[in-house]
Amino acid sequence: MAQPQIKIPATYMRGGTSKGVFFRLQDLPPAAQVPGAARDALLLRVIGSPDPYGKQIDGMGGATSSTSKAVILSKSTRDGHDVDYLFGQVSIDKPFVDWSGNCGNLSAAVGAFAISGGLVDAARVPANGVAVVRIWQANIGKTIIAHVPMTDGAVQETGGFELDGVTFPAAEVQLEFMDPAAEEEGGGGSMFPTGNLVDDLEVPGVGTLKATMINAGIPTIFVNADAIGYTGTELQEAINGDAKALAMFETIRAHGAVRMGLISNVDEAAQRQHTPKVAFVAPPQAYASSSDKQVGTGDVDLLVRALSMGKLHHAMMGTAAVAIGTAAAIPGTLVNLAAGGGQREAVRFGHPSGTLRVGAQAQQEGGEWTVKKAIMSRSARVLMEGWVRVPGDVI
């Protein structure tokens, strides 16, 4: 006899240009409170994966990498931190949850959820003003500081801050990604795992590409747009409807992952879909964004397009924005050169939905580049709260 559904307290939140299902660790069924098959099975069913139709109709996912996400939060036992943040990128068409990286966009919602969910010491939360929430990003072992606006003892979610890729304005949440580089254990412990700012990356069937491969925010492979036949002004439909282009990007990603030391051979890339990211860069030029907003040549320092989970992202992943800001701050990387070269502490880049500004300060210590923090503003909002339901035989 089929088991009845179980219900689990959950909150559906937008963070930046992503949205996902947020849980407190203590609210999950006991078997899912620890990493493993039971947890993955639960989250797959919550989101509605794997779905051979690619629609996630029978779950909370929205059939894109930006909306196929789950977050688990718990009170932190780590000194100097308020909350532990664990992120799962749920594959749409495969029975797979990737725990290998962070979601920078959903990071914007973590502080608000933690405050509302009682995971932050009340003494650290002002009734009015800005609450500083110290987040331990458990996937990558890094600290994120979220500045969350408060009004009359509650998180303020409404406001006039506009974020390209999000239709409606909301309250601004500033994020500081502390010491964002070299989070990957397999990355050799340095920001540039190959030791070079620019490498010649041999990609079978594509050619030898100039590439900047960086561990900052999330492992990212940057190539020049013109080297692969693009201008940097492309919108989603120009690439996501082109099976040959998507296969090319996956080949670049797989070979770059090997060069970065993240996997030992290209066959392993299929089990590591969330990382590394692939992005292509170009000098500024005018284009119309996906909402027909005009982006002028003088509005941006460079253009960047990035792929996530095998598809061109509709805006920009927050973690990739950290990588962009970090690479832009280091003279000689492809990102820095596309922005005109030289020293810089912030860039505004164009993406398919508009523009985004990210700041980072880089310095050289003993021949190694370091970045103390990257800063950007996002927004977040609770969309729905209550319980999600899943069949009881899932775990």
Wavefront OBJ file of the C-alpha trace (Angstrom):
o trace
v 0.000 0.000 0.000
v 1.341 3.428 -0.919
v 2.477 5.561 1.987
v 0.756 8.896 2.604
v 2.590 12.155 2.011
v 4.711 13.701 4.734
v 4.971 17.444 5.205
v 8.143 19.341 6.037
v 8.383 22.992 7.124
v 9.927 24.998 4.296
v 10.149 28.482 2.814
v 10.264 29.315 -0.890
v 12.554 32.315 -1.372
v 14.018 34.444 -4.076
v 17.613 35.465 -3.571
v 19.179 37.650 -6.243
v 18.231 36.219 -9.631
v 17.621 32.704 -8.255
v 14.966 31.061 -6.127
v 14.927 27.890 -4.077
v 13.394 25.922 -1.227
v 14.889 26.744 2.185
v 14.880 24.362 5.152
v 16.087 24.486 8.718
v 18.194 21.388 9.309
v 16.191 20.569 12.452
v 12.957 20.436 10.429
v 14.130 17.736 8.030
v 13.240 14.076 8.636
v 15.998 12.439 10.751
v 17.379 10.418 7.833
v 17.827 13.636 5.819
v 19.523 15.563 8.612
v 22.841 14.002 7.586
v 24.469 14.043 4.146
v 23.781 11.028 1.959
v 21.338 9.220 -0.268
v 18.260 9.917 1.904
v 18.853 13.676 1.862
v 19.467 13.715 -1.888
v 16.355 11.618 -2.561
v 14.229 13.977 -0.474
v 15.478 17.129 -2.203
v 15.127 15.585 -5.659
v 11.471 14.785 -4.902
v 10.830 18.235 -3.407
v 12.196 19.956 -6.509
v 10.618 17.463 -8.932
v 13.668 15.699 -10.351
v 14.720 13.764 -12.299
v 12.215 14.846 -14.931
v 12.745 13.489 -18.464
v 10.247 16.106 -19.655
v 12.539 18.836 -18.308
v 9.665 20.759 -16.688
v 9.710 19.759 -12.967
v 5.912 19.862 -13.029
v 5.638 17.545 -9.998
v 7.822 19.636 -7.725
v 8.940 23.099 -6.668
v 11.618 23.536 -9.339
v 11.193 25.947 -12.218
v 12.991 23.916 -14.910
v 16.082 26.150 -15.007
v 19.360 25.988 -13.107
v 18.382 29.267 -11.381
v 15.211 27.725 -9.944
v 16.287 24.135 -9.219
v 17.903 24.773 -5.879
v 17.670 23.765 -2.221
v 19.188 25.309 0.920
v 19.677 23.816 4.381
v 20.475 26.150 7.284
v 21.404 25.499 10.901
v 22.741 27.449 13.861
v 26.494 27.634 13.558
v 28.772 26.106 16.162
v 31.743 27.805 14.514
v 33.262 30.766 16.356
v 32.378 34.125 14.858
v 29.507 32.791 12.768
v 25.737 32.811 13.193
v 24.490 30.285 10.668
v 25.786 27.375 8.576
v 24.600 27.464 4.963
v 24.556 24.360 2.785
v 23.504 24.616 -0.862
v 22.319 21.850 -3.188
v 22.090 22.372 -6.950
v 19.470 19.881 -8.088
v 19.841 18.441 -11.567
v 16.693 18.775 -13.658
v 16.867 15.613 -15.749
v 19.206 13.389 -13.697
v 18.909 11.886 -10.188
v 21.726 14.055 -8.921
v 22.281 16.812 -6.339
v 25.565 18.692 -6.730
v 27.057 19.876 -3.424
v 30.358 21.070 -4.920
v 29.787 24.830 -4.820
v 27.902 27.792 -3.432
v 24.993 29.780 -4.870
v 25.921 33.440 -4.582
v 22.444 34.642 -5.464
v 20.695 32.585 -2.785
v 23.352 33.775 -0.328
v 21.356 37.026 -0.314
v 18.355 35.214 1.201
v 20.282 33.282 3.858
v 20.524 36.129 6.364
v 16.833 36.960 6.161
v 15.770 33.325 6.525
v 18.187 32.797 9.419
v 16.832 35.805 11.316
v 13.189 34.908 10.697
v 13.846 31.251 11.538
v 15.428 32.013 14.911
v 18.895 30.838 13.874
v 20.597 34.141 14.763
v 21.080 35.206 18.396
v 18.395 37.819 19.075
v 20.976 40.052 20.759
v 22.713 40.418 17.394
v 19.585 41.591 15.580
v 18.581 45.247 15.946
v 14.915 46.189 15.805
v 15.760 48.874 13.267
v 18.801 49.385 11.125
v 21.006 46.684 9.618
v 21.595 43.215 11.023
v 25.037 41.800 10.252
v 24.668 38.055 9.738
v 27.864 36.009 9.681
v 27.359 33.025 7.386
v 29.556 29.948 7.160
v 29.247 28.626 3.612
v 29.640 24.921 4.347
v 30.014 23.701 0.744
v 33.242 25.630 0.210
v 34.359 26.497 3.746
v 34.110 30.277 3.380
v 32.609 33.212 5.284
v 29.932 35.473 3.821
v 28.751 38.601 5.643
v 25.176 39.642 4.867
v 23.883 43.111 5.762
v 20.135 42.646 6.227
v 17.840 45.679 6.685
v 15.491 45.550 9.686
v 12.340 47.546 10.396
v 10.297 47.251 13.618
v 11.926 43.964 14.564
v 11.327 42.235 11.229
v 13.403 41.732 8.118
v 12.583 44.465 5.616
v 12.051 42.911 2.202
v 10.468 45.776 0.277
v 12.365 48.737 -1.084
v 13.560 50.541 -4.160
v 16.715 48.568 -4.992
v 16.613 47.359 -8.585
v 18.517 44.292 -9.763
v 18.683 43.485 -13.465
v 17.157 40.057 -14.001
v 14.544 40.618 -11.273
v 11.300 42.281 -12.349
v 10.351 44.117 -9.165
v 12.432 46.295 -6.799
v 13.094 45.186 -3.214
v 15.294 46.005 -0.220
v 19.046 46.006 -0.821
v 21.152 43.315 0.857
v 24.897 43.886 0.677
v 27.035 40.752 0.625
v 30.708 40.466 1.455
v 32.384 37.284 0.242
v 35.400 37.038 2.525
v 38.693 35.638 1.213
v 36.819 34.213 -1.781
v 39.716 32.517 -3.569
v 41.028 28.952 -3.545
v 38.074 27.321 -1.829
v 38.460 24.076 -3.746
v 40.429 21.329 -2.033
v 41.309 19.916 -5.433
v 42.314 23.324 -6.710
v 45.793 23.269 -5.253
v 45.029 25.899 -2.643
v 45.742 28.877 -4.892
v 43.564 31.346 -6.741
v 45.091 30.257 -10.050
v 45.443 26.461 -9.842
v 47.629 26.242 -12.944
v 49.916 28.978 -11.632
v 49.139 31.166 -14.639
v 46.858 34.156 -15.196
v 46.265 32.945 -18.770
v 46.728 29.414 -20.109
v 46.558 27.753 -23.491
v 43.709 25.285 -23.017
v 43.596 22.527 -25.601
v 40.007 21.526 -26.299
v 39.512 18.641 -28.778
v 37.241 19.650 -31.635
v 37.412 23.317 -30.632
v 41.102 24.228 -30.714
v 43.571 25.827 -28.333
v 41.894 28.638 -26.402
v 43.375 31.332 -24.226
v 41.775 30.778 -20.806
v 41.870 32.322 -17.344
v 41.056 29.606 -14.823
v 40.377 30.956 -11.360
v 39.149 29.718 -7.984
v 37.294 32.702 -6.556
v 33.660 32.555 -5.471
v 33.361 29.446 -7.607
v 35.862 27.751 -9.937
v 35.442 29.492 -13.288
v 36.956 29.142 -16.753
v 37.004 32.400 -18.726
v 37.599 32.454 -22.483
v 37.388 35.245 -25.037
v 34.065 35.515 -26.861
v 35.629 36.064 -30.283
v 37.762 32.934 -29.950
v 34.607 30.797 -29.969
v 32.599 32.771 -32.486
v 30.611 35.073 -30.201
v 30.449 38.814 -29.508
v 29.513 38.794 -25.815
v 26.125 40.381 -26.537
v 24.278 37.044 -26.848
v 21.016 36.343 -25.053
v 19.842 32.920 -23.883
v 18.083 31.835 -27.058
v 21.224 32.337 -29.150
v 22.982 29.547 -27.280
v 20.457 27.415 -25.382
v 18.705 26.390 -28.588
v 22.005 25.375 -30.203
v 22.881 21.799 -29.250
v 26.272 22.033 -30.954
v 27.179 25.166 -28.963
v 26.118 23.589 -25.669
v 28.221 20.516 -26.420
v 31.195 22.762 -27.177
v 30.838 24.577 -23.866
v 30.584 21.288 -21.974
v 33.773 20.081 -23.685
v 35.550 23.310 -22.685
v 34.249 22.896 -19.133
v 35.388 19.287 -18.843
v 38.916 19.931 -20.133
v 39.236 23.071 -18.027
v 38.151 21.136 -14.931
v 40.963 18.649 -15.529
v 43.513 21.449 -15.951
v 42.248 23.047 -12.721
v 42.741 19.788 -10.848
v 39.053 19.510 -9.976
v 38.661 16.144 -11.710
v 41.212 13.614 -12.903
v 39.663 12.897 -16.303
v 36.977 14.451 -18.494
v 34.514 11.603 -17.884
v 34.086 12.789 -14.281
v 32.630 16.136 -15.411
v 29.152 14.621 -15.709
v 29.112 14.050 -11.938
v 30.236 17.605 -11.237
v 27.725 19.719 -13.113
v 27.640 22.753 -10.809
v 31.382 23.432 -10.960
v 33.415 24.717 -12.656
v 31.535 27.405 -14.546
v 32.387 28.500 -18.088
v 32.121 32.145 -19.107
v 33.121 34.195 -22.110
v 34.168 37.832 -22.065
v 34.332 40.714 -24.523
v 35.047 44.455 -24.491
v 32.019 46.761 -24.118
v 29.528 47.187 -26.906
v 25.870 48.176 -27.036
v 23.086 45.586 -26.933
v 19.460 45.171 -25.916
v 18.969 43.042 -22.794
v 16.381 40.269 -22.549
v 13.850 42.849 -21.273
v 14.727 45.190 -24.179
v 16.599 47.498 -21.830
v 19.338 49.223 -23.814
v 22.842 48.721 -22.473
v 25.241 51.280 -23.924
v 28.946 50.874 -24.536
v 29.614 53.455 -21.836
v 27.389 51.691 -19.292
v 29.757 48.776 -18.710
v 33.457 47.956 -18.417
v 33.088 44.605 -20.176
v 30.569 41.990 -21.295
v 30.284 38.539 -19.701
v 28.079 35.573 -20.501
v 28.197 32.472 -18.293
v 26.821 28.949 -18.398
v 25.323 27.145 -15.425
v 24.273 23.498 -15.405
v 24.813 23.280 -19.151
v 22.787 26.338 -20.210
v 23.479 30.047 -20.674
v 22.382 31.825 -17.483
v 19.633 34.436 -17.834
v 21.657 36.950 -15.807
v 24.766 36.085 -13.772
v 25.415 33.613 -10.986
v 26.449 35.480 -7.837
v 29.456 33.252 -7.329
v 30.580 33.824 -10.920
v 30.191 37.562 -10.307
v 32.704 37.154 -7.471
v 35.042 35.402 -9.911
v 34.518 38.223 -12.437
v 35.242 40.938 -9.883
v 38.295 39.116 -8.578
v 39.740 38.377 -12.015
v 39.045 41.948 -13.152
v 41.115 43.261 -10.231
v 44.199 41.310 -11.335
v 46.094 42.858 -14.270
v 46.623 40.451 -17.148
v 43.673 38.076 -16.798
v 41.295 37.794 -19.744
v 38.600 39.472 -17.650
v 40.899 42.358 -16.762
v 42.039 42.757 -20.378
v 38.451 42.773 -21.681
v 37.753 45.592 -19.218
v 40.671 47.585 -20.606
v 43.491 46.336 -18.383
v 45.245 48.040 -15.497
v 44.444 48.253 -11.790
v 40.792 48.416 -10.767
v 38.799 47.779 -7.586
v 35.354 47.407 -9.166
v 33.767 46.595 -12.503
v 30.312 46.903 -13.972
v 29.709 44.150 -16.465
v 26.944 43.508 -18.950
v 25.017 40.215 -18.799
v 21.922 39.005 -20.690
v 19.496 40.748 -18.295
v 21.400 44.014 -17.887
v 24.348 45.093 -15.761
v 25.873 44.326 -12.368
v 28.587 46.001 -10.333
v 30.991 43.950 -8.214
v 33.969 45.162 -6.223
v 37.155 43.343 -5.240
v 40.563 44.448 -4.035
v 43.512 42.301 -5.082
v 47.069 42.372 -3.845
v 50.203 40.375 -4.494
v 51.927 38.657 -1.560
v 55.076 36.679 -2.221
v 54.211 36.312 -5.878
v 50.699 34.993 -5.083
v 47.576 37.043 -5.749
v 45.110 37.359 -2.880
v 41.721 39.008 -2.516
v 40.434 39.775 0.964
v 36.807 40.188 -0.049
v 34.441 40.748 -2.933
v 31.354 42.921 -2.466
v 28.063 43.122 -4.313
v 24.455 44.032 -3.623
v 21.489 41.736 -4.207
v 17.964 41.525 -2.837
v 15.811 38.739 -1.412
v 12.191 38.047 -0.603
v 10.019 35.325 0.890
v 7.649 34.067 -1.817
v 5.789 31.438 0.206
v 6.140 29.702 3.542
v 4.552 26.677 5.131
v 5.239 23.037 4.302
v 6.353 21.087 1.291
v 4.862 17.630 0.847
v 6.505 14.513 -0.532
v 5.421 10.870 -0.660
v 6.428 9.097 2.532
v 8.330 6.358 0.729
v 10.899 8.807 -0.687
v 13.294 8.276 2.239
l 1 2 3 4 5 6 7 8 9 10 11 12 13 14 15 16 17 18 19 20 21 22 23 24 25 26 27 28 29 30 31 32 33 34 35 36 37 38 39 40 41 42 43 44 45 46 47 48 49 50 51 52 53 54 55 56 57 58 59 60 61 62 63 64 65 66 67 68 69 70 71 72 73 74 75 76 77 78 79 80 81 82 83 84 85 86 87 88 89 90 91 92 93 94 95 96 97 98 99 100 101 102 103 104 105 106 107 108 109 110 111 112 113 114 115 116 117 118 119 120 121 122 123 124 125 126 127 128 129 130 131 132 133 134 135 136 137 138 139 140 141 142 143 144 145 146 147 148 149 150 151 152 153 154 155 156 157 158 159 160 161 162 163 164 165 166 167 168 169 170 171 172 173 174 175 176 177 178 179 180 181 182 183 184 185 186 187 188 189 190 191 192 193 194 195 196 197 198 199 200 201 202 203 204 205 206 207 208 209 210 211 212 213 214 215 216 217 218 219 220 221 222 223 224 225 226 227 228 229 230 231 232 233 234 235 236 237 238 239 240 241 242 243 244 245 246 247 248 249 250 251 252 253 254 255 256 257 258 259 260 261 262 263 264 265 266 267 268 269 270 271 272 273 274 275 276 277 278 279 280 281 282 283 284 285 286 287 288 289 290 291 292 293 294 295 296 297 298 299 300 301 302 303 304 305 306 307 308 309 310 311 312 313 314 315 316 317 318 319 320 321 322 323 324 325 326 327 328 329 330 331 332 333 334 335 336 337 338 339 340 341 342 343 344 345 346 347 348 349 350 351 352 353 354 355 356 357 358 359 360 361 362 363 364 365 366 367 368 369 370 371 372 373 374 375 376 377 378 379 380 381 382 383 384 385 386 387 388 389 390 391 392 393 394 395
